[in-house]
Amino acid sequence: MVQVYDQNGTSVIVSPTAGTAPVTGEGLLVINFPFAFTEKPVFTYGHELAPNNYAVPGAFPGLSATVHAWTTRPAGGASLWMGAIIGFVVTGSVNQKSLLHYNFCGKAMQPVSDAYNDTGSA
């Protein structure tokens, strides 16, 4: 079991919630991209302990993540990547908070609202 505490842009705080050290928790995180990728983006992630959390000998923290599923939309014979579901596994001490940083990188379309200045002209 895992608790998701906070999500801020491209980071999320996660923590295993039950068991004896070391414990493992797993979960899913739904990500909706703010724009459409025109090709499948590359997913990368990193991990650190959240502030005021410390490594416990014998139960060092760890985190792994993968794209569980992609959210796509057909577009003229191709696909647009609109989001993803990240599956993750976190290990460590009970209630030890870990910070998962994630990034999706690739070729994307500029949002229409950003393509125009205040006058509405390109």
Residue pairs with C-beta under 8 A, 6 or more apart in sequence:
1 16
1 17
1 18
1 25
2 14
2 15
2 16
2 17
2 25
2 26
2 27
2 88
2 90
3 14
3 15
3 17
3 25
3 95
4 12
4 13
4 14
4 27
4 29
5 12
5 13
5 14
5 15
5 97
6 12
6 13
7 29
10 101
10 102
10 103
11 99
11 100
11 101
11 102
12 29
12 99
12 100
12 102
13 50
13 97
13 98
13 99
13 100
14 25
14 27
14 63
14 88
14 90
14 97
14 98
14 100
15 25
15 90
15 92
15 95
15 96
15 97
15 98
16 23
16 24
16 25
16 90
16 91
16 92
16 93
16 94
16 95
16 96
17 25
17 94
17 95
18 94
19 94
20 94
21 56
21 58
21 59
21 92
21 93
21 94
22 58
22 59
22 60
22 91
22 92
22 93
23 59
23 91
23 92
23 93
23 94
24 89
24 90
24 91
25 89
25 90
25 91
26 87
26 88
26 89
26 90
27 87
27 88
27 90
28 68
28 85
28 86
28 87
28 88
29 85
29 86
29 88
29 100
30 83
30 85
31 83
31 84
31 85
31 86
31 102
31 104
32 71
32 82
32 83
33 81
33 82
33 83
33 84
33 104
33 108
34 111
35 108
35 109
35 110
35 111
36 73
36 75
36 80
36 81
36 82
36 108
36 109
37 80
37 81
37 82
37 104
37 106
37 107
37 108
37 109
38 78
38 80
38 81
38 106
38 107
38 108
38 109
39 81
39 106
39 107
40 70
40 81
40 106
41 81
41 104
41 105
41 106
41 108
42 104
42 105
42 106
43 65
43 66
43 67
43 84
43 86
43 102
43 103
43 104
44 102
44 103
44 105
45 63
45 65
45 86
45 100
45 101
45 102
45 103
46 100
46 101
47 61
47 62
47 63
47 98
47 99
47 100
47 101
48 98
48 99
48 101
49 55
49 61
49 96
49 97
49 98
49 99
50 97
50 98
50 99
53 96
53 97
53 98
55 61
55 92
56 92
56 93
56 96
59 91
59 92
59 93
59 96
60 92
61 90
61 91
61 92
61 93
61 96
61 98
62 90
62 91
62 92
63 88
63 89
63 90
63 91
63 98
63 100
64 88
64 89
65 86
65 87
65 88
65 89
65 100
65 102
66 86
66 87
66 88
67 84
67 85
67 86
67 87
68 84
68 85
68 86
68 87
69 84
69 85
70 81
70 83
70 84
70 85
71 81
71 82
71 83
71 84
71 85
72 79
72 80
72 81
72 82
73 79
73 80
73 82
74 80
80 109
81 106
84 104
86 102
88 100
90 98
90 100
92 98
115 122
116 122
